């Protein structure tokens, strides 16, 4: 498997050269980190990538709870835009300057960061408390080269958020297939004047459900082959293009998140594909002042099946941190069953610990009830170091198809060519 740089050498250099990470902050006792008088002390800088205005407030407050348990530790909470975090962390870690002690790492980033030597192995540390309690599919993305480099924070997938009132006015049920979606769109448009679906066009993650629905995938890690240019992928490109051309779906090439959220929250579309991370923000919209108007259903199936990608985030510790002890304990605290239950109660995000699903407040959460079985059957993305990098060429071609700049066949071939250059040992 291709790797960016020699991991062992980099870890050693980071340990010597890192001078500006969060753990370097000197506390009142003069300690830069570690323990003071037997207690944890110093500063832990945490880069959180959660949604500003809803999720961030909850996670910041939870981090303050760690400070109460460890009064000599200061948690420096920093919310970094999700779109910027991956490259920002790589730049900081590679230079040995400005990296946080702990980062909220998207599942595909974890093996990537680990392969570059940017993350501290967590096996045998306090961070991996009660390791057997984690869902197997959540823990799958935390390992690289036989070691554990992340602790599962949340697990997710996608479904269709829908406006019950608009569907009722149109006299249609929630569509279970793309064919049903196309038929429902006609009634929705004629009886409500609204579009049926908002299809985000500036993020290839939203394309994966269609790819899996046609029985395809990006790559096959077992036989090391590129599959994004096989027939199922071509069919998936055709499917999304047809949704846009027939005006079943409205889409965008830029600013997709904001456009999508505004459309569903204002009641301008009947449905949008999204995940549990967006529930709190969506319910803040005028269309859902009556929360009973909000519904969630599986993404309409393609010609083969109904498919959704596995997503989520991990807590990861920077290899060059000057306050590893406190960082490990912070991750242990933030991933504990107690904190996970609070996160679910306040944000409807899915826990990664099996035991948390036994909590009555979690078990009774309607969003959890819907997404848990979806997550259990979600398609695992390829946990390879280059996994996160697979999205850039796919995104380019996805946008080109939606905007008519490339045919589905051209898009699939171009993406496949890019993957083979990226994955040197894949055929």
LONU-82224 format. One record per atom (N, C-alpha, C): z, y, x. Coordinates in steps of 0.05 Angstrom, whole numbers, plus 5000, padded with zeros to 4 digits. Example, Ala and Ser with C-alpha at 12.3 -4.5 7.8 and 13.67 -1.06 7.14 Angstrom:
515648865264
515649105246
515649345264
514249555257
514349795273
515750015258
END
This chain:
500049765017
500050005000
500050255018
498350445012
498250685028
500750855025
501750965047
504051135046
503351395060
504751605051
504051875062
504851905091
507251835098
508251855125
510151635131
510951605155
512851395162
515551465151
516451295133
518951365119
521351355137
521651155154
523951135171
524251375189
522051465202
522151695219
522951945204
521851975180
522452215165
525352225157
526552005148
529352005140
531052095163
530451995187
531952075211
531752375216
529252475214
528852755220
530152935199
530152845174
531452995153
534353015157
535552795165
538452785169
539352985191
537553035211
538153225232
537353505226
535053535211
533853795208
534453945183
535353805162
535753935136
538054135139
537454385133
539454605137
539754775112
538054745093
538154935070
538454795043
539154535043
539454405017
542054495004
542354434979
544654534964
547254454976
547454204988
549954104999
550854265023
549154435035
549954595058
551854825051
552154885026
553755115018
556655075026
557755265041
560555245049
562455325027
564455155022
566355225001
568655395013
570655454996
572855635005
574555515027
574555255029
576155125050
574655125077
572155205076
570555205101
568954955104
569254765086
567754515088
564954545076
563054425089
560254435079
559754225058
561554035056
561153825036
562853585044
562653375028
564153135033
566853145020
569053105036
571653095025
573553295039
575253415024
577253605035
580053505027
581653415046
584253315039
584053065022
581952905025
581752665009
580252704983
579652954976
578253014951
575353094957
573653044937
570953144940
570953444940
569153554957
569053844960
566253934966
565854194965
563254304972
561454354948
558954374952
556954444931
554954224928
554254164903
552053984897
549954144881
547654174893
545554314879
543854104864
543554154838
542053974820
539654114808
537354004813
534854094800
534453944775
534654074753
534253954726
531554054716
529953874704
527353954694
527153944664
529453944650
529453924621
528454174608
527854154582
526654374567
528554614565
527554854573
529155094571
529555174542
531955254535
532455354508
533655144490
533554894498
534754684482
536254474500
534754324515
535954114531
537654224554
536654444567
537954544591
540854624586
541354744563
544054824556
546054594556
545054374545
546754134543
547354014570
545253984586
545653864613
547354044631
546954304629
548654494645
551554464638
552054444612
554854414602
556054154612
554453944611
555453684621
556053694651
554453824666
554853854694
557454004700
558154194683
560654344686
563054154681
562653944665
564753754661
565453604687
563453564704
563953434730
565753614747
565253874745
566954064761
569854054752
570254014726
573053994716
574453754728
572953534731
574153294742
574453314773
572853474785
572853514814
572953814820
575253944817
575354234819
574554354846
574354194867
573554304893
570554284897
569154184877
566254154878
564954364860
563054504870
561454694854
558754574850
557954544824
555254454818
553454694814
551454714831
549554924830
547254834812
547354904787
545254804768
542854984770
540454854774
537955004775
535954864757
534855014737
532854904720
530154964733
528654754740
526054794752
523954694732
521854864727
519854774708
518654504715
518454324696
517554054701
514854054716
513054224708
510354224720
510454294749
512554434758
512754524786
514454344804
516254184791
518354054805
517453854826
515453694820
514653484839
513653604865
511853794864
510853914889
512954084903
514554224887
516654394899
518654224914
519353994903
521253814918
519953704943
517453624941
516053514964
515953724987
515253964979
515054185000
517754235013
519854244996
522454295007
523454065025
523053825015
524053585030
522453555056
519853595056
518253555080
518953765101
519754005092
520354215111
523254215120
524954065105
527754055111
529254305103
528054455085
529254715077
528954755047
531254785033
531254855005
531354634985
531454384994
531454154975
534254134962
534354044937
536954014924
538253754933
540853734927
542253484933
541353264913
540953344888
540253154866
537953274851
536053104844
533753194828
533453004804
532653124781
531852964758
528952894762
528552644770
525952544779
524552394756
522152484748
520652334729
520152054740
519951854723
519851574732
517751524753
515351644750
513251594769
513751734796
515351944796
515952084821
517751924839
519451764828
521551624843
520451454866
518551264860
517451104882
515851274901
514651484891
513051664908
514951804928
517051934919
518952064937
520251864956
520851624946
522151414963
520251334985
517651294979
515751204999
515451415022
516051665016
515751875035
518351915051
520451765044
523051795058
524752025048
524152135025
525552375016
528152305001
528452054993
530751974976
532751794992
535251824985
537351654997
537551394982
537651164995
538050914981
540750914968
540950814943
543350834928
544950564926
543750354936
545150094936
547750114951
549950014938
552550024950
554050284949
552850484935
554150744932
555450774904
557050984901
558351034876
556251094854
553951184862
551851264842
551051034824
551050794835
550150554820
552450414806
554050564791
556350444777
555350274754
556450034752
555849844730
552849814727
551549734749
548649714750
547449524730
548949314723
547849114705
547749214676
548849444671
548849554644
546249694637
544549744657
542049894652
539949714640
538449824621
536149684610
534249604632
533149364630
531449264652
528949444655
527849524632
525349684634
525949964645
528450064641
529150324652
529650304682
530850084691
531450044719
528949984736
526749904723
524349814737
523150034755
523450284746
522150504761
523950604783
526350494787
528250604807
528050464834
526450254836
526450104860
523850134876
524150124902
521850144920
522449984945
520749814953
520949664978
523649524980
524549414958
526949254957
529549404956
529449674953
531849834951
531750004926
534150104919
534350274895
534550564903
532850724891
532751014898
533251194875
533851084852
534351254828
536251124809
537551284792
539251184771
538051274745
537451094726
536151174701
537751374685
536551604678
537851804662
537151774633
534551784626
533651734599
531151574600
530551434578
528051284575
526651374550
524051374550
522651474527
519851364525
518551434503
515851364498
514851574479
512551534465
511551734447
511051614419
511151784399
510551714372
509051944359
508651934333
507452154319
509552294303
509952554309
511652724293
509952814269
511052794245
509452874222
511053034202
509553204188
510553384167
510353234140
512553144130
512552984105
511353134082
511953394080
510953554058
507953574058
506753614081
503853634083
502453374076
503653154085
502452894078
502652834049
504952914037
505352874008
503353043992
502953294000
501053463986
498153353988
497553224011
494953114014
494652844000
496952723992
496852463979
496152233998
497052254023
496552044042
499051944055
498951694065
501151574080
500751634109
502751584125
502451614154
500451414164
498351494177
496151304186
497151114207
496350864204
497250654223
495050594244
492550674238
490350634256
488750894259
487050904279
485351134282
483351164259
482450944248
480750954225
482151084201
484651004197
486251114175
486851414180
487151484205
487651764212
485151934205
482851834211
480351974204
480152014174
480751814159
480551844130
482652034119
485152014130
487252184121
486652474127
485252524149
484652794158
483052944137
481252804124
479552924104
481153034080
483052874071
484752954049
486653174057
487753154081
489553364091
488153634092
485653634102
484153884105
483453994077
482453824060
481553924034
483854014015
486153884018
488353953999
490454144011
490554164037
492554344049
491254564067
488754514075
487454704093
488354674122
489954474128
491054434155
489554214169
489654214196
488554004212
490553764211
489453524215
491153294214
492953264239
491753294263
493153224287
492753434309
494853504323
494553664347
494553464371
492353464386
492053284409
492253444434
494353414449
494653574473
492453494493
491053694503
488753634520
489153704549
491453814557
491853894585
493753724600
494353484589
496253294602
495253014596
494452864617
493352604613
495352394603
497952464604
499952284593
499452234564
498352434550
497852414521
495352244516
493852184537
491552004534
492251714535
494651654547
495251374552
495551204527
496551314506
496751154481
494051054472
492051224475
489251144467
488150934486
488750974512
487950774532
489150504527
491750494522
493050244516
492150134489
491550304470
490650224444
488050074444
486450124465
483949984469
484249744487
486649684495
487149454513
486749514542
486649774550
486149844578
488649924593
488249994618
490450104635
489150254658
490750394673
489750544696
489050364719
490950194727
490450004749
491949744742
491149534756
492549274754
493949224781
496549244781
498049224807
498148934817
497848734799
498048454807
495648374825
493248444816
490948374833
489848614848
491248834847
490449074862
487649154855
487149204830
484549284821
484749544804
482649704805
482449944789
481249864762
482449944740
481449864714
480750104696
481150344706
480650574690
477750614683
475950484698
473150514691
471950264677
473750094668
472949864652
472249954623
471049784607
470249844580
472449954562
474949844563
477049954546
477550254551
477450334576
477850614582
475550794571
473150694574
470850834563
471250864533
472050644520
472550654491
474750854483
476750874500
478951064495
477951354497
476351404517
475151674520
473451734495
471951534486
470251574462
472051634438
474251494436
476051534413
477151814411
478151924433
479252194432
477052404428
474752354440
472452544436
471652554407
471652314394
470852304365
472952454348
475452424355
477552564339
477152864340
476352964363
475953254366
473253344354
471153194358
468553264348
468553264317
469953074305
470053054276
472153244264
473553394281
475553584273
477953444260
478353194265
480753054257
483153174273
482553244298
484553354316
483653614327
485553794331
485054044346
486353994374
485254124394
486154074421
486054334438
486454304463
486554534481
485954444510
485354624527
484854564555
487054674573
488554874562
490754994577
493055054558
495455084570
497855164554
498354974531
497754724535
497954524514
500654494501
502754484517
505354444505
506054664486
505854914494
506555134476
504755144451
502155094455
500355094432
501054864412
501554634423
502254404406
504854454391
506854544405
509454584392
509354804371
507855014376
507555234356
506155124331
504154964335
502554864313
504254684294
505754504306
507254314290
509754454278
510954634293
513354774283
512754974261
510355094263
509555294242
508155154218
507754894219
506554754197
503554794196
502254854219
499354884219
497854624223
499254414232
498154154233
500053954220
499053734211
500753544197
502153354217
500853314240
501953114259
501553204288
503253104306
502853154334
504152914349
502852834371
504052624387
506052734406
508552624406
510652734423
512852524426
514852594442
517052404447
519752514440
521852354444
524552434436
525552694450
524452754474
525252994488
524453244472
522653224453
521653454438
522853484410
524653294403
525753304376
527353554370
529153624388
530853854384
529154114381
527254144399
525554384398
523854394372
522754164365
521054144341
522654214315
525054114314
526754164290
527554454287
527154614308
527854904307
525555054293
523354934287
521055064275
521455124245
520055324235
520255394207
519455164188
517554994197
516654774180
518854564176
520954574193
523054374191
525754494187
525854724173
528454834165
529954634149
528454494132
529554254119
528954014137
530953924152
530453714172
529453454159
529853424133
528853184120
525853184118
524553414124
521653424124
520453304150
522053244169
521153144195
521052844195
518752734204
518452444205
517352354232
517852104239
516751994264
515551724258
513251664269
511851414264
510451324290
509651074292
508150984316
505451134318
504551164342
501851274347
499751094334
497851194319
495851024306
494550834326
494250594318
493050384336
490150434341
489250354364
486350354370
485150094360
482950014372
481549774362
483049514370
484849534389
486249294399
489149284390
490649504393
493449494387
494549784385
497149804379
498450064380
499950074407
499150254424
500350264451
501650524458
503950514471
505250764480
506250724508
506150934524
507050914552
510050934555
511150794575
513950824581
514351064598
516151234590
516851474605
519851484610
520651704621
523551744626
524051894652
526551914658
527352054683
529651904696
529851944722
531951834738
533452054753
535951994760
537352174779
536752064807
536052234825
535452144853
536852334872
537752234895
539252384914
537552434939
537452684948
535852764971
536952634997
535252515013
536152385037
537352565057
536652825057
537753015076
540153165066
541253085043
543553225032
545853225052
547253455053
549653475070
552253405055
551853325030
554253265013
553653014997
553152795011
552352544998
554552434980
557052444990
559252324974
559452464947
559452724946
559652864921
557152824904
554852804917
552352754902
552352484889
553252284903
553452014890
555352024866
557552154869
559552164847
558452324824
556852534830
555652694809
553652524792
552052364806
550152194793
551651984776
553851874787
555451684772
556451804747
557452044748
558552184725
556452234704
554152354713
552052434694
550652194681
550751964694
549551724683
551551534669
553951624667
556051454654
555451414625
556651214613
556351154585
557251394568
559451514576
560551734560
558651964559
557552044582
555652274583
553052194568
552051954572
549651874558
549951894528
552251814518
552851824489
552752114479
553852294495
553852574488
551052684487
549452604507
546652694508
545152604483
545552354475
544252254451
545152394426
547752444424
548852574401
547652864398
547353004420
546553284419
543553324420
542053134433
539253174438
537452954427
538652734418
537152504408
535452374429
536252394454
534852264476
535951974478
534251794487
535051514488
536551444513
538851304510
540451224533
539051014549
539950984574
538850774591
540850544595
543250584585
545350374587
545450214561
545449954563
545549784540
548049834523
550249874537
552849904523
552950144504
551350354511
551450604496
550250564468
548450374465
547250324439
549250204419
551550114429
553650014411
555450234400
555150484411
556750714401
555750774373
557450794353
556650854326
554851094323
555551314337
553951554335
551151524346
550851344366
548251294377
546751104359
548050894350
546750694333
545750804307
547151014297
546451124271
544351354274
543651434298
541751644303
538951554294
537751694275
535151614265
532951614286
533051814304
531051824325
531251584344
533751514350
534151284367
533251034353
533851004328
533050774312
530050744313
528550964312
525650944313
524650874342
525551024361
524351004388
525350764404
527650654398
528650424414
526650194413
525750104390
523749884390
521149964402
520350224400
517950314413
518150294443
520450374454
520950364482
520950074492
522149894476
522349614484
519549484487
517549584473
514849464474
512949654488
513849874499
512150064513
510849934538
508550034545
507149934569
508250074593
509249904612
510250024637
507950144654
508450384663
506550494681
506750364709
504750384726
504850254752
506850384770
508950234777
511050354795
510150324824
508150474831
507250484859
507550774868
507750814895
508151084905
506051284895
503551184891
501451364883
501351404852
503251274838
503251274809
503051554796
504551744807
504452014796
501852154803
500552074825
498052204833
495652104817
496051894802
493851784785
493151974762
494952154756
494452324732
492652554738
492552654762
490852894768
487852834763
486752624775
483852574769
483352494740
485252354728
484952274700
485052524682
486852714689
486952954673
484353114674
483253134698
480753284701
478553174683
478352914683
476252794667
476852784637
479352764630
480252774602
479553044590
480053254605
479353524595
476353554593
474853444612
471953464612
470753324587
471853094580
470952954557
471553114532
473953214529
474653364505
473053624502
472153734524
470653984523
467653944525
466753694526
463953644527
462653674554
464153684575
463053724602
462453454615
463353234603
462752974614
462652774592
461052564595
460952354575
463352164581
464152004562
466251804567
465551624591
463051544593
462251374615
462551514641
461651764642
461851914667
464751964675
466352024655
469252074660
470651824671
470051594659
471351354669
470451284697
467851314703
466851244730
468051434750
468151694744
469151884763
472151844769
473651774748
476451724752
476851474769
475251274763
475451024779
474851074809
472751234814
472051304842
474351444855
475651624841
477951774853
480251584858
480751394840
482951204844
482551034869
480050944874
479550774897
479850924923
479351184922
479851344947
482851384951
484251414929
487151454931
488651194939
487750974927
488950714932
487150554951
487650574976
485750474996
485450164994
487450024986
487249734986
486749614958
485849794939
485149704912
482049684910
481149484895
478249444893
477349554866
END
